[in-house]
Structures are given as structure tokens and as C-alpha cells.
């Protein structure tokens, strides 16, 4: 009786393994499809107008290139897989900070990346720099670096 039970369990295990597939690539693809926050490398991204600071989109696109974020920026929203929206603000130093402090401006920004097919917010990040020498540029680079690190963490987590 014990031998019959063991052989039955082994045959069921083989059937389950065969039904799930044995290649790692199909497992990775399936895991990526199930994770709504996954942003694949080479995805097409549309950078929408960033509220609060005119031209911050340009700094963000340049930061993607400098920080080697593997995304394709498109100018037509209909062709994009993801859309980036956000808010940015840049404040010059006041008189007290100029006299008693560093005299450098404050810069803050936040972005969110929305999957246009599923309407899921795949990633959101914010950056706040108190003494930002190159405020707009350094803030955009900080956001781009965080996005690149998120994509790398997801690749490790999904086994790519």
C-alpha cells in the first residue's frame, strides 16, 4: 500500500512539473506578466508635461540618457507602453539662507510611471534636495537613478 501511494505521488509530481514548463525563460516571462509594477528594459515611455516647472521634462529625458536608464522615450503617447507624469518645484535661496547658510536653492520633484495598458502605477518616486547646486539637473538625475535601480532590482527578483 505504501509503495502504491509513493508511486502515485511521484507520477502526480511529474505531471505538475510538465504542465508548468521547465525552462527558466517561460517562468520569468510569466512572472513579469503577473507583476503589474514591472517595467521591462527597452519599454517605450512618453514623458508628459511635468507641472510646476517648465522644461523639467527635458532634464528628465537627459537624465535617463546620462544615468543609462534603458527606456525608449517617444513623443507620441499612442505608441508608448508607459507614461510619466509628475510635479517639480525649484526655489531660489531666500535672504536668510543666502546670509547664514549656503545660498543654494532647494529643488524637489516627484514622478509616477503609469502602465498605459493596465492603468496601474508601476513606480512612483520623489526627490528633495535642500542645497542643490544644479537643482533641476541633479533632481532629475536622482529620479532617473532611482528608476534604473528599481528596474535592476525587479530583474534580480524575477530572475533575469
N, C-alpha and C positions, 0 to 999 in steps of 0.2 A: 504494500500500500504506500509506504514511504517513497519507494523508488518511482512509482507511478506519479505521485504528486510532484516530485522533483523534475521529472522529465516534462510534465505538463507546464510547470513554471518556466523551464528553460525554453520551451517552444514558444510560449507567450512573449518572453523577453526578446527572442529573435524577431518575432513579428512586429513588436513595438519599435525595435531598432530599425527594421527595414522600412517601416511606414514613416519614420521621422527623417530618413535620409542620413547618410553617413559623411557627406562632405562638409567641411567647415564653412565653405563659401555660402552654401544654401542656408546654413544656420545663421551666419552673420547677416545675410540679406533679409531673412525672416525677422531677426531681432531688430534690424534697422527699420523695417516696415512697421513693427509693433510699437516702436518708441516714437511718439509724436514730437519729442523735443530734439530728435537727431537732425543735424544739418550736414548732409553729405558734402564731401570735398567736390569742388567744381560746380556747385549749385549756382543757378542764376539768381541774382539779387537785384531788386530795384530799390534804390535809396530815395525815399520820399523826402519832401521838404521837412527840415528839422526846425520846429518852432522856436522862437525866441532869439535866434542868432542867424542872420542872413549869411549864407555861404558856408555854414558848418558842414553841409553835405560834401563839399569839395575837400575839406580837411579829412573827413571820414574816409572817402574813397582813396585819397592819397595815403592815408594811414594803413588801409588794407594792403596796398602795394608794398609799403615800407616794412610792415610787420609780417609780410608773407602769409596773409590770410588767403587760403585757396578758395576764393569765390569769384564768379564772373559777374561784374557789375553791368547791368543792362539799362538802357534808357527808356524802354517800353515796358510798362507794368504788365501787359498781357503776356509777355514772353518770360516773365520771372517766376521762379518757384517760391521765393521768399520776398517779403517787403520789410524794409527798415524804416521805422518812424521814431520820433523822439523829441526831446526838448534840450536846449542848450542855452547857457547864460554866461556872460563874461562881464565881470565888474572890475572897473579900474580901482586902484587903491585910493582910499579917502585921505584926507589931510592928516588924520591922526596916524594912520598906518604908514604914510609917507614920512612923517617926522619921527615916530617912535618905533616903527617896525621896518620891514624890508622894503616897502614901497612897491611890491609886486602885486599884480592883480589876482583876483580869485576867478576860477573858471570851473563850471560844473556842467555836466551833460548826462543824459540817460537815453538809451535806445532800447527798442524792443524789436525782435525779429519775429514776424508772423508768417507761418506757412500758409500760402495763398490757396492751396488745395484743401486743407483741412480747417483753416481758420484758427489754428492752435498757436499760441505764443510759444515759439520754440526756445527763445532765450531773451532775457532782459538783464541789463547791466547799467550801472551808474558810475560816474566818476566825479570826484570833487577834489580840486586842487586849491589849497589855500594860497600858496606862494608859487604861482605858475609863471615862470619866466616867459615861455612861449605858450600862453594859456590855451588858445584854441587848438594849436597843433599838438601839444602834449596831452591834452584831454582826449582828442580823437585817437591818438596813438595808444593811450591807455585802454580805451574801449576796444580797439582793434586787437590789442594783445590779449585781452580777456576773452574775446570771441575765439581767437586762434587756440588758446589754451582749452577752452570748452570743447572745441572740435577734436582736439588731440585726446582729451580725457574720454570723450564718447567713443573714439576709435579703440582706445585701450579697453574700455568697458565692454564694447561689443566684439572685441577680439579681432580687429582688423590689423 
